[in-house]
Amino acid sequence: MKPTLVILAAGMASRYGSMKQVQGFGPSGETIMDYSIYDAIRAGFGKVVFIIRKEFADNFKSIFEPKLKGKIKTEYVFQEMSSFTEGFEAPEGRTKPWGTAHAVLCAKHVVKEPFAVINADDFYGRNAFENAAGFLKNSCTDNCYAIVGYDLLSTLSDHGTVNRGVCGLDEDGNLATITERINIAKRGDKIICNDGLEPEELSTATRVSMNFWCFAPSFFSYTQQLFLEFLTKHGKELKSEFFIPIVADQFIKEGGKVEIIPTTSLWFGVTYKEDAPFVEKSLNELIEQGEYPRSLW
């Protein structure tokens, strides 16, 4: 059974200031998502599921259907505030969606096979998809999920601070914790994190989550149960969010294993508008190296 790729594309990207998920960065107008889907196809994925807002559906389909028809199956899932809430009513004034774990949960009815989850606006690289596909085909079970771990140093921006999920490892080298650290930036030859937590200086060998996860279908029923618990505790808060690391953390506490998949791929993304030229330059360099054709489709 071929694994599925789930792409989180419901965010509007407030810091970047536009709907960056459908901005073209490649020489033929390719989006960052195009490169992820291209890598997924050659790594052996059989389906891509876009998690989007309903109002973006026509826009998305007009962009991706002509390119992907006959190359990979496609599904479109809407992250609705009322999905999987079982009658729980969001507080008046809440407009923020319930977060990344809820977004993935919205794909429950269309994903029945092992699957990977990625962000729409991050470039993950060919090796990351190949290694993730290998895990999903050979090692993923109800009790063993995985995350692709990137080197923190290679994920920083020259144009401002970033937030990263810092991976803590257990004695076997598997994921023990993910700690969300904010305001991370390079200062000289040091990586400094100004968020009041310790340590303030992070090692250059630190592994971080860029939200590239690998799950078995059992993730859905497990997450659905945790989401209802989350709503009971935090559902009346206007900005509370149910993130994937919340689910992974509880999964580990209850005896599950989350492997860290290494990768030689470089990660890059568009956190700030000023990052866009770097993304274009990086893609052009990969094309010059023969990693990608000038026109993907």
Backbone bond lengths (Angstrom), bond angles and torsions (degrees), N, CA, C in turn:
res aa  C-N    CA-C-N  psi(-1)  N-CA   C-N-CA  omega(-1)  CA-C   N-CA-C  phi
1 M - - - 1.472 - - 1.535 109.95 -
2 K 1.310 117.10 127.97 1.460 120.70 -179.41 1.531 110.29 -76.50
3 P 1.334 117.45 138.79 1.466 119.16 177.87 1.526 111.66 -71.26
4 T 1.324 115.23 164.15 1.468 123.12 -179.40 1.521 109.73 -111.37
5 L 1.326 115.78 148.29 1.466 121.50 174.69 1.526 108.80 -107.58
6 V 1.332 116.79 122.91 1.460 122.61 176.77 1.531 107.93 -105.52
7 I 1.335 116.62 124.11 1.463 121.00 -177.27 1.523 110.23 -111.09
8 L 1.331 116.10 121.85 1.465 121.91 178.98 1.521 108.96 -81.91
9 A 1.317 116.16 105.21 1.467 120.23 -174.45 1.525 111.87 -131.50
10 A 1.322 117.00 25.66 1.469 119.41 -177.77 1.519 112.90 -89.48
11 G 1.343 117.85 -12.48 1.470 120.74 -176.70 1.516 112.14 -76.33
12 M 1.311 115.63 149.80 1.469 119.89 178.76 1.519 112.01 -96.09
13 A 1.338 118.11 -5.08 1.460 121.22 174.78 1.530 112.44 60.57
14 S 1.330 115.96 67.53 1.462 120.47 -174.86 1.526 112.50 -62.64
15 R 1.346 116.75 -37.62 1.469 117.92 -176.98 1.528 111.23 -68.22
16 Y 1.330 116.09 -33.97 1.461 119.31 -176.60 1.525 111.63 -80.26
17 G 1.324 116.02 -27.85 1.454 119.80 171.98 1.514 116.22 86.58
18 S 1.313 117.87 16.12 1.465 120.17 175.28 1.512 108.53 -161.12
19 M 1.317 115.93 175.63 1.463 119.07 177.78 1.526 108.20 -83.20
20 K 1.342 115.32 76.17 1.466 120.76 -168.63 1.522 112.90 -66.22
21 Q 1.354 117.31 -18.43 1.462 118.22 -178.01 1.522 112.67 -61.29
22 V 1.339 117.72 -24.86 1.459 119.37 -178.22 1.532 111.89 -114.45
23 Q 1.335 116.43 19.86 1.464 119.47 174.51 1.521 109.51 -83.99
24 G 1.343 115.77 137.33 1.461 119.98 179.86 1.514 111.70 -82.75
25 F 1.341 117.13 131.50 1.461 122.39 177.16 1.529 112.17 -119.89
26 G 1.338 116.50 -24.35 1.458 120.52 -178.66 1.520 111.55 -78.88
27 P 1.355 117.41 166.19 1.465 121.29 -176.71 1.521 113.73 -61.92
28 S 1.330 117.50 -24.15 1.472 119.91 177.63 1.523 111.13 -107.87
29 G 1.336 115.83 25.21 1.464 120.78 177.57 1.518 114.54 82.24
30 E 1.346 117.54 16.44 1.467 120.54 -178.86 1.532 111.18 -67.31
31 T 1.320 115.57 140.58 1.466 121.25 171.93 1.527 108.78 -82.00
32 I 1.322 115.79 167.26 1.470 118.79 174.85 1.528 109.58 -60.58
33 M 1.341 116.04 -36.53 1.467 119.64 178.09 1.520 112.59 -59.50
34 D 1.326 116.53 -35.97 1.472 119.88 179.40 1.531 110.50 -56.78
35 Y 1.333 115.44 -43.21 1.470 119.05 -178.86 1.525 110.89 -66.92
36 S 1.330 116.38 -38.87 1.477 119.63 177.80 1.521 110.73 -63.40
37 I 1.328 116.69 -43.95 1.469 120.29 -179.13 1.529 110.28 -66.90
38 Y 1.332 116.88 -40.95 1.471 121.60 177.91 1.533 109.97 -59.47
39 D 1.356 115.65 -45.68 1.477 119.94 178.28 1.525 111.05 -63.85
40 A 1.329 116.32 -39.34 1.465 120.50 -179.14 1.530 110.89 -65.09
41 I 1.320 116.78 -41.82 1.470 120.18 -179.98 1.522 109.96 -61.42
42 R 1.338 117.56 -47.08 1.470 118.15 -177.56 1.521 112.84 -74.66
43 A 1.343 116.78 -14.32 1.470 119.76 174.39 1.529 111.67 -87.99
44 G 1.359 117.59 -5.92 1.458 120.07 174.95 1.514 116.23 103.52
45 F 1.330 118.37 13.77 1.467 120.57 174.67 1.532 108.74 -73.81
46 G 1.347 115.91 146.46 1.456 119.60 -175.03 1.515 115.53 -108.73
47 K 1.352 116.79 -10.78 1.473 119.92 -176.16 1.520 108.98 -152.93
48 V 1.327 116.40 146.26 1.459 120.61 172.57 1.524 108.06 -122.00
49 V 1.328 115.62 133.09 1.465 122.49 179.34 1.527 107.90 -115.83
50 F 1.334 116.39 118.35 1.461 121.34 177.59 1.526 108.79 -92.93
51 I 1.325 116.37 123.44 1.469 119.71 173.70 1.515 107.08 -99.36
52 I 1.337 115.98 113.35 1.458 121.39 -171.27 1.525 110.54 -136.25
53 R 1.316 115.15 173.14 1.460 119.58 170.63 1.525 108.41 -85.58
54 K 1.297 115.57 146.43 1.464 120.74 -175.00 1.529 111.72 -55.20
55 E 1.348 115.68 -37.65 1.469 118.56 -175.99 1.534 112.52 -70.22
56 F 1.336 117.16 -13.39 1.471 119.95 178.50 1.530 112.34 -93.82
57 A 1.323 117.40 -4.39 1.467 120.52 -168.40 1.528 112.99 -57.85
58 D 1.314 117.25 -48.33 1.473 119.68 -177.62 1.522 110.71 -63.06
59 N 1.330 115.57 -41.90 1.469 121.74 178.60 1.533 110.41 -58.83
60 F 1.323 115.74 -50.12 1.463 120.83 -178.99 1.524 111.67 -61.17
61 K 1.303 115.35 -49.05 1.468 118.82 -176.09 1.522 111.70 -63.01
62 S 1.327 116.65 -38.37 1.460 119.25 -179.54 1.520 111.76 -66.55
63 I 1.334 116.36 -28.16 1.464 120.61 179.34 1.526 111.36 -81.33
64 F 1.338 117.21 -44.74 1.469 119.76 -168.15 1.526 115.42 -97.04
65 E 1.321 117.95 -29.99 1.468 118.30 -176.59 1.540 113.28 -61.56
66 P 1.339 118.87 -45.62 1.466 117.94 -179.79 1.527 112.78 -61.10
67 K 1.341 116.94 -35.07 1.465 120.66 -178.33 1.517 112.57 -74.06
68 L 1.334 116.31 -40.93 1.468 120.52 -167.09 1.521 114.26 -95.23
69 K 1.318 117.29 -11.18 1.467 120.25 -177.32 1.531 110.24 -57.09
70 G 1.321 116.11 126.12 1.459 121.42 179.64 1.519 114.54 84.00
71 K 1.348 116.68 -7.37 1.468 119.86 -178.85 1.522 112.48 -103.82
72 I 1.321 116.60 -35.62 1.469 121.53 179.35 1.527 107.72 -159.80
73 K 1.331 117.27 146.28 1.471 120.43 176.98 1.524 108.97 -67.74
74 T 1.338 116.10 148.40 1.464 120.66 178.90 1.523 110.86 -128.45
75 E 1.326 115.45 145.92 1.467 122.82 173.34 1.529 107.73 -138.30
76 Y 1.334 116.29 149.67 1.462 121.41 178.56 1.523 108.29 -123.39
77 V 1.321 115.80 126.48 1.466 121.34 -177.09 1.517 107.76 -123.25
78 F 1.334 116.20 137.49 1.461 120.37 -179.54 1.531 110.06 -101.17
79 Q 1.331 115.33 130.03 1.467 119.67 173.75 1.525 107.89 -86.82
80 E 1.328 115.11 101.75 1.463 121.16 -179.70 1.524 109.07 -102.36
81 M 1.316 115.68 144.76 1.473 120.30 -179.16 1.528 111.82 -58.25
82 S 1.324 117.12 -30.37 1.470 120.23 -174.68 1.535 113.29 -89.92
83 S 1.336 117.74 -6.61 1.472 120.40 -175.86 1.529 111.82 -64.61
84 F 1.329 116.15 128.96 1.465 124.43 174.66 1.535 113.66 62.52
85 T 1.332 117.02 21.29 1.470 119.52 179.28 1.525 112.03 -90.88
86 E 1.336 116.89 -10.13 1.470 122.31 177.86 1.527 112.47 51.50
87 G 1.340 114.63 45.87 1.465 119.67 175.54 1.506 114.92 90.10
88 F 1.334 118.37 -8.73 1.466 120.27 177.28 1.525 108.99 -64.11
89 E 1.323 116.56 131.86 1.462 119.91 -179.00 1.513 110.40 -100.64
90 A 1.335 115.47 127.29 1.469 120.58 177.99 1.527 109.35 -64.15
91 P 1.334 117.24 147.88 1.468 118.80 179.99 1.524 111.38 -64.52
92 E 1.307 115.82 150.37 1.464 120.97 179.31 1.525 109.26 -59.65
93 G 1.319 115.91 134.14 1.465 119.58 178.70 1.515 113.47 96.15
94 R 1.331 117.33 -10.58 1.468 118.57 179.04 1.528 110.04 -78.34
95 T 1.326 116.44 125.03 1.466 121.26 176.30 1.520 111.28 -118.88
96 K 1.328 116.79 -17.83 1.462 121.50 -176.91 1.528 110.56 -71.99
97 P 1.343 118.27 131.91 1.472 119.86 175.35 1.531 111.02 -61.15
98 W 1.324 116.41 170.05 1.465 120.66 -172.54 1.535 114.34 -80.41
99 G 1.323 119.00 -0.62 1.459 119.94 175.97 1.520 114.19 108.96
100 T 1.343 115.11 176.84 1.467 120.80 -170.01 1.529 113.79 -67.08
101 A 1.335 118.37 -37.80 1.471 119.00 -179.68 1.526 110.50 -67.28
102 H 1.334 116.61 -36.80 1.467 120.17 175.96 1.527 110.18 -66.77
103 A 1.337 116.88 -37.72 1.469 120.44 178.54 1.524 110.43 -59.63
104 V 1.327 116.74 -45.33 1.470 120.56 179.32 1.530 109.98 -64.81
105 L 1.322 116.42 -41.21 1.467 120.84 179.44 1.524 111.44 -56.20
106 C 1.333 116.81 -32.53 1.470 120.95 -179.73 1.533 112.31 -63.33
107 A 1.343 117.57 -15.76 1.477 121.42 179.30 1.523 112.46 -91.20
108 K 1.327 117.12 6.35 1.470 121.13 -174.21 1.529 113.25 -52.22
109 H 1.314 117.58 -40.43 1.467 120.56 -172.27 1.529 113.75 -79.84
110 V 1.333 117.04 -10.89 1.474 118.30 -178.07 1.533 112.71 -115.53
111 V 1.326 117.77 -4.45 1.473 120.51 -179.39 1.527 109.08 -117.79
112 K 1.323 116.05 115.14 1.472 121.63 -178.44 1.531 111.56 -121.37
113 E 1.320 117.99 7.41 1.460 122.67 -175.83 1.535 109.00 -128.21
114 P 1.344 118.95 166.54 1.465 119.60 174.57 1.525 110.24 -53.45
115 F 1.332 116.45 143.33 1.473 118.96 -172.44 1.524 111.71 -146.25
116 A 1.327 114.03 155.92 1.467 121.63 173.24 1.519 108.60 -107.83
117 V 1.334 115.88 152.80 1.460 122.38 176.75 1.524 108.18 -123.89
118 I 1.338 116.71 131.68 1.465 120.68 176.73 1.522 110.13 -136.24
119 N 1.334 115.74 164.91 1.457 121.88 170.66 1.527 109.59 -82.24
120 A 1.325 116.07 148.83 1.462 120.55 -179.75 1.522 112.33 -68.56
121 D 1.324 117.08 -32.52 1.463 120.26 -168.39 1.527 113.22 -105.74
122 D 1.323 117.27 19.88 1.462 121.41 176.73 1.519 110.05 -115.88
123 F 1.340 116.18 139.34 1.458 121.69 175.35 1.528 107.24 -97.06
124 Y 1.334 116.51 123.23 1.467 120.67 -172.90 1.527 114.14 -106.57
125 G 1.325 118.39 -27.99 1.453 121.31 175.33 1.517 115.17 94.86
126 R 1.326 114.33 152.07 1.466 121.68 -174.14 1.529 112.76 -57.91
127 N 1.335 117.38 -47.22 1.463 120.36 -176.30 1.519 111.85 -60.82
128 A 1.326 116.66 -37.39 1.476 120.48 179.17 1.526 110.80 -61.29
129 F 1.339 117.09 -42.87 1.468 120.75 179.47 1.530 111.38 -68.99
130 E 1.328 116.75 -38.96 1.469 119.54 179.14 1.529 110.54 -63.87
131 N 1.341 116.60 -43.79 1.468 120.03 -179.53 1.528 111.37 -68.51
132 A 1.338 116.22 -38.49 1.472 119.95 177.74 1.527 110.50 -65.13
133 A 1.325 116.91 -42.33 1.468 120.52 179.31 1.518 110.90 -62.39
134 G 1.337 116.37 -40.24 1.463 120.18 177.67 1.517 111.54 -60.74
135 F 1.329 116.64 -42.62 1.466 120.50 178.26 1.523 110.62 -64.72
136 L 1.336 117.23 -46.62 1.466 121.16 -176.23 1.525 111.91 -63.66
137 K 1.328 116.59 -34.83 1.471 120.24 -178.34 1.523 112.23 -80.02
138 N 1.340 117.24 -30.81 1.469 119.78 -168.48 1.523 115.77 -116.49
139 S 1.339 118.57 -25.98 1.475 119.56 -169.09 1.517 115.12 -126.22
140 C 1.319 118.23 -15.09 1.463 121.05 -174.43 1.533 110.63 -72.65
141 T 1.331 116.72 128.23 1.464 121.90 177.57 1.531 108.79 -137.71
142 D 1.326 115.93 176.56 1.466 120.40 177.74 1.527 111.76 -61.14
143 N 1.339 116.84 -22.64 1.462 120.39 -177.92 1.520 112.77 -110.89
144 C 1.341 117.30 7.21 1.464 120.48 -178.09 1.522 110.56 -142.87
145 Y 1.327 115.57 106.76 1.457 122.89 174.76 1.544 108.01 -107.19
146 A 1.328 117.01 -173.97 1.464 119.23 179.63 1.522 111.20 -155.44
147 I 1.324 113.38 163.91 1.458 121.63 174.84 1.521 107.33 -137.74
148 V 1.333 116.80 142.35 1.467 120.18 174.52 1.526 107.39 -84.40
149 G 1.338 116.27 124.23 1.463 120.97 -177.69 1.518 112.00 -101.11
150 Y 1.321 116.05 127.45 1.475 121.95 179.02 1.528 110.17 -108.13
151 D 1.342 116.25 154.77 1.464 120.47 174.98 1.523 108.95 -73.71
152 L 1.333 116.57 126.57 1.464 121.50 -178.32 1.529 111.62 -51.71
153 L 1.319 116.28 -44.13 1.465 121.36 -174.86 1.522 111.98 -54.95
154 S 1.322 116.44 -35.77 1.471 119.62 -175.46 1.526 112.40 -85.75
155 T 1.335 117.62 2.95 1.472 119.74 -178.17 1.533 112.71 -114.76
156 L 1.334 117.14 8.69 1.469 119.82 -178.81 1.522 110.49 -82.95
157 S 1.335 115.95 158.36 1.466 121.90 178.96 1.524 109.06 -108.91
158 D 1.341 116.09 143.41 1.470 120.34 175.00 1.517 111.97 -80.39
159 H 1.333 117.05 -3.49 1.460 120.15 -170.28 1.526 113.81 -115.39
160 G 1.301 117.13 16.52 1.460 119.60 179.05 1.515 110.86 153.34
161 T 1.317 116.02 177.01 1.460 120.78 179.76 1.526 109.87 -77.19
162 V 1.333 115.58 160.19 1.466 120.91 177.27 1.525 108.91 -129.62
163 N 1.322 115.96 160.64 1.461 122.63 172.04 1.519 107.51 -107.58
164 R 1.331 117.34 137.28 1.454 120.34 -178.73 1.530 110.57 -140.36
165 G 1.325 115.40 146.83 1.460 120.90 173.12 1.523 108.23 -86.41
166 V 1.317 116.73 104.41 1.469 121.44 -176.93 1.529 109.71 -81.66
167 C 1.325 116.09 125.69 1.466 121.64 -176.43 1.526 111.09 -85.65
168 G 1.327 116.43 126.14 1.460 122.06 168.76 1.520 108.24 -100.09
169 L 1.341 117.42 137.83 1.458 121.43 -174.52 1.521 111.29 -105.71
170 D 1.353 115.75 149.61 1.456 119.14 171.88 1.532 109.19 -88.17
171 E 1.337 117.48 -176.66 1.471 120.17 -174.55 1.522 112.76 -67.19
172 D 1.335 117.11 -17.81 1.467 120.33 178.17 1.527 112.63 -93.80
173 G 1.343 116.23 1.41 1.455 119.86 179.69 1.515 114.11 84.87
174 N 1.350 116.85 8.13 1.463 120.87 175.79 1.528 109.66 -89.21
175 L 1.321 115.67 168.72 1.458 120.23 -179.06 1.529 110.26 -67.31
176 A 1.337 115.76 129.30 1.466 120.63 175.31 1.524 110.20 -107.13
177 T 1.331 115.99 -42.04 1.475 121.01 -178.94 1.525 109.54 -148.34
178 I 1.317 115.70 155.80 1.468 121.04 164.55 1.521 105.97 -123.78
179 T 1.327 116.00 121.30 1.459 120.99 178.96 1.510 108.71 -109.77
180 E 1.305 116.64 119.96 1.462 120.66 178.98 1.521 108.59 -73.77
181 R 1.335 115.92 112.65 1.463 120.97 178.01 1.532 108.02 -109.55
182 I 1.323 116.34 137.41 1.465 120.62 -176.37 1.530 110.25 -117.99
183 N 1.329 114.38 163.21 1.476 121.59 179.23 1.527 112.78 58.00
184 I 1.333 116.34 50.24 1.460 121.50 178.15 1.528 109.05 -94.80
185 A 1.332 116.06 134.05 1.462 120.41 178.20 1.523 109.59 -154.74
186 K 1.328 115.22 157.00 1.465 120.91 176.04 1.516 108.52 -83.36
187 R 1.321 116.33 129.53 1.469 122.30 176.35 1.514 106.59 -124.28
188 G 1.332 116.92 102.08 1.461 119.64 -174.23 1.516 109.36 66.05
189 D 1.338 116.43 -125.19 1.472 119.28 178.40 1.524 111.91 -100.81
190 K 1.336 117.01 15.44 1.464 121.52 -179.20 1.526 110.37 -115.93
191 I 1.346 115.01 154.04 1.470 120.39 173.14 1.531 107.04 -106.95
192 I 1.324 115.53 116.14 1.466 121.00 -174.40 1.529 109.55 -111.76
193 C 1.324 114.61 138.78 1.458 121.02 179.69 1.527 108.81 -120.86
194 N 1.336 115.89 109.16 1.465 121.21 -177.69 1.515 111.30 -95.32
195 D 1.338 117.12 74.66 1.460 118.62 179.40 1.531 112.60 -133.15
196 G 1.326 115.51 10.58 1.465 119.24 177.75 1.511 114.60 82.77
197 L 1.356 117.14 -5.78 1.462 120.40 178.65 1.527 110.42 -94.93
198 E 1.313 114.75 161.61 1.469 120.39 175.91 1.526 109.41 -104.93
199 P 1.348 119.35 149.39 1.459 124.67 -7.58 1.523 111.31 -76.86
200 E 1.327 115.93 151.57 1.465 120.00 178.19 1.530 110.42 -73.49
201 E 1.343 115.99 -37.64 1.467 119.84 177.14 1.524 109.26 -95.98
202 L 1.318 116.49 127.58 1.461 121.54 -179.22 1.521 110.28 -100.90
203 S 1.311 116.22 141.24 1.459 121.75 179.38 1.528 110.52 -63.95
204 T 1.339 116.29 145.69 1.465 120.16 177.13 1.524 110.85 -68.78
205 A 1.340 117.51 -13.94 1.472 121.05 178.64 1.531 112.43 -92.10
206 T 1.336 116.81 5.75 1.468 121.22 -177.88 1.529 111.15 -61.31
207 R 1.336 115.60 134.26 1.474 121.16 174.49 1.526 108.98 -95.25
208 V 1.321 115.74 138.72 1.462 119.11 -179.44 1.525 111.45 -129.69
209 S 1.316 114.52 155.72 1.459 121.86 175.00 1.518 109.34 -88.36
210 M 1.333 116.03 128.36 1.462 120.61 172.68 1.531 109.38 -108.55
211 N 1.337 114.11 24.94 1.470 121.56 176.65 1.528 112.67 66.40
212 F 1.337 115.78 40.76 1.468 122.13 172.89 1.528 105.48 -112.65
213 W 1.335 115.77 100.31 1.459 122.89 -173.16 1.519 111.00 -113.86
214 C 1.325 116.24 155.52 1.470 122.01 174.59 1.529 108.55 -127.62
215 F 1.334 116.36 125.32 1.456 121.44 -174.53 1.529 111.99 -133.26
216 A 1.330 114.85 154.60 1.464 121.88 166.80 1.533 107.69 -87.48
217 P 1.335 117.88 161.55 1.476 119.84 179.83 1.529 113.42 -59.33
218 S 1.327 117.54 -20.94 1.474 120.76 177.50 1.525 111.76 -59.56
219 F 1.324 116.80 -19.71 1.462 121.65 177.86 1.527 111.32 -53.91
220 F 1.334 117.42 -35.03 1.465 120.51 -173.22 1.528 112.48 -66.90
221 S 1.335 117.54 -51.42 1.474 118.93 -178.39 1.529 110.48 -66.64
222 Y 1.335 116.20 -36.36 1.465 120.21 178.52 1.535 110.32 -63.76
223 T 1.318 116.01 -45.21 1.466 121.60 -178.56 1.525 111.10 -68.09
224 Q 1.316 116.45 -36.84 1.467 120.05 179.54 1.527 110.80 -60.84
225 Q 1.308 116.05 -41.89 1.473 120.90 177.98 1.533 110.88 -64.23
226 L 1.337 116.60 -44.76 1.464 120.02 -179.59 1.523 111.79 -68.09
227 F 1.337 116.69 -31.79 1.462 120.06 179.85 1.531 110.80 -65.31
228 L 1.321 116.64 -40.36 1.472 119.22 178.20 1.529 111.02 -65.36
229 E 1.331 115.84 -36.75 1.483 119.25 175.38 1.530 110.52 -65.61
230 F 1.333 115.96 -39.77 1.469 121.38 178.20 1.535 110.48 -61.33
231 L 1.334 116.82 -43.75 1.467 120.07 -179.90 1.527 111.59 -62.27
232 T 1.328 115.61 -39.19 1.465 119.55 178.65 1.526 110.87 -60.81
233 K 1.348 115.93 -41.48 1.474 120.17 -175.70 1.522 112.92 -84.97
234 H 1.343 116.91 -40.03 1.469 119.77 -169.33 1.523 114.46 -126.37
235 G 1.321 117.87 2.98 1.455 120.89 -172.64 1.516 114.96 -66.26
236 K 1.329 117.56 -21.58 1.471 119.70 -179.40 1.529 112.18 -87.95
237 E 1.340 116.56 -2.58 1.470 119.95 177.15 1.532 108.72 -82.05
238 L 1.320 116.61 139.37 1.467 120.12 -174.12 1.527 113.06 -68.10
239 K 1.344 117.89 -29.27 1.465 119.06 -173.62 1.522 113.48 -124.84
240 S 1.325 118.27 14.55 1.471 119.69 178.66 1.525 109.45 -64.81
241 E 1.345 116.21 144.64 1.464 120.03 -179.75 1.525 110.81 -133.97
242 F 1.298 114.65 142.86 1.462 123.75 -178.16 1.534 107.20 -102.19
243 F 1.339 115.59 95.66 1.460 121.43 -173.18 1.529 112.20 -91.80
244 I 1.332 116.34 156.19 1.467 120.95 176.34 1.535 112.14 -55.70
245 P 1.341 120.06 -43.09 1.480 118.57 179.05 1.530 113.87 -58.92
246 I 1.333 118.53 -26.18 1.472 120.78 176.07 1.530 109.22 -62.88
247 V 1.333 115.91 -42.77 1.464 120.74 179.37 1.528 110.12 -68.62
248 A 1.333 116.73 -45.31 1.468 120.62 -179.04 1.525 110.88 -61.18
249 D 1.324 116.56 -41.14 1.464 121.03 -179.70 1.531 111.11 -61.59
250 Q 1.324 116.66 -45.54 1.468 120.35 179.51 1.528 110.94 -67.02
251 F 1.326 116.78 -38.84 1.465 122.93 177.62 1.532 110.39 -58.03
252 I 1.328 116.43 -44.71 1.478 121.14 179.03 1.527 110.25 -66.44
253 K 1.332 117.04 -43.41 1.474 120.90 -179.77 1.525 111.59 -60.24
254 E 1.337 116.60 -30.49 1.462 120.33 -178.46 1.532 112.55 -92.52
255 G 1.339 116.17 12.94 1.463 119.71 173.49 1.508 116.25 101.82
256 G 1.332 117.66 -0.18 1.465 120.46 176.97 1.521 110.79 -75.61
257 K 1.321 115.82 161.56 1.458 121.24 179.72 1.528 109.21 -116.82
258 V 1.335 115.72 135.97 1.468 121.19 173.52 1.526 107.57 -122.06
259 E 1.315 116.28 105.12 1.461 120.48 179.05 1.526 110.25 -72.86
260 I 1.325 116.01 153.05 1.462 120.46 172.88 1.524 107.37 -103.54
261 I 1.321 115.99 115.34 1.464 121.41 -178.99 1.526 108.24 -86.03
262 P 1.329 118.40 119.94 1.465 119.10 178.55 1.524 110.54 -74.85
263 T 1.324 116.00 157.51 1.466 119.22 175.47 1.515 110.05 -148.12
264 T 1.319 115.75 146.01 1.465 121.11 173.30 1.524 110.72 -92.60
265 S 1.344 116.75 -2.82 1.472 120.53 -178.13 1.526 110.96 -69.51
266 L 1.335 114.25 147.14 1.449 120.24 170.66 1.520 108.33 -86.45
267 W 1.328 115.99 137.27 1.464 120.87 173.47 1.518 107.83 -97.42
268 F 1.319 117.36 141.68 1.457 119.80 164.59 1.521 108.69 -150.32
269 G 1.310 114.66 153.78 1.458 119.51 -176.49 1.508 110.84 -152.67
270 V 1.327 114.73 175.06 1.456 120.63 -178.30 1.524 108.51 -112.25
271 T 1.326 114.72 92.71 1.463 119.83 175.75 1.523 109.24 -86.71
272 Y 1.325 115.30 -41.45 1.461 121.92 -179.23 1.529 109.64 -121.74
273 K 1.343 116.37 154.90 1.473 120.47 177.41 1.522 111.24 -52.85
274 E 1.347 114.88 -36.24 1.467 119.70 -176.75 1.526 112.72 -67.92
275 D 1.347 116.92 -14.00 1.474 120.12 178.44 1.523 111.98 -76.25
276 A 1.333 117.50 -18.80 1.464 120.98 -172.62 1.533 114.17 -57.29
277 P 1.346 119.54 -45.77 1.472 118.57 178.86 1.526 112.35 -61.23
278 F 1.333 117.46 -35.34 1.471 120.42 178.41 1.531 110.60 -65.12
279 V 1.338 115.68 -40.03 1.464 119.66 178.66 1.531 110.17 -62.72
280 E 1.326 116.17 -45.81 1.470 119.97 179.09 1.526 110.97 -61.33
281 K 1.329 116.62 -43.41 1.467 121.45 179.66 1.531 110.61 -63.00
282 S 1.336 116.66 -43.56 1.473 121.21 -179.13 1.529 110.88 -63.38
283 L 1.327 116.69 -41.99 1.465 120.49 178.73 1.527 110.57 -64.28
284 N 1.335 116.32 -42.53 1.463 119.77 179.33 1.525 111.58 -62.40
285 E 1.331 116.54 -37.61 1.467 119.86 178.29 1.532 110.80 -64.86
286 L 1.331 117.05 -41.33 1.466 120.63 178.26 1.529 111.23 -65.33
287 I 1.324 116.02 -35.68 1.470 119.91 177.30 1.533 109.98 -67.24
288 E 1.348 115.97 -41.84 1.471 119.99 178.00 1.529 111.08 -62.03
289 Q 1.332 116.20 -33.95 1.475 121.00 179.52 1.521 112.51 -77.08
290 G 1.340 116.68 -5.58 1.456 120.25 179.23 1.522 114.67 86.79
291 E 1.338 116.63 9.68 1.466 121.30 -179.06 1.526 111.32 -71.44
292 Y 1.332 116.45 -33.65 1.469 122.84 179.83 1.518 110.07 -136.56
293 P 1.334 117.49 149.13 1.474 119.75 172.22 1.527 110.22 -72.81
294 R 1.324 117.10 161.85 1.469 120.17 -179.99 1.535 110.98 -64.46
295 S 1.305 116.24 -32.30 1.455 120.87 175.42 1.533 107.85 -123.84
296 L 1.330 116.17 117.21 1.477 119.57 -173.11 1.518 112.18 -67.45
297 W 1.317 117.90 -38.70 1.466 120.29 -169.64 1.516 111.84 -112.16
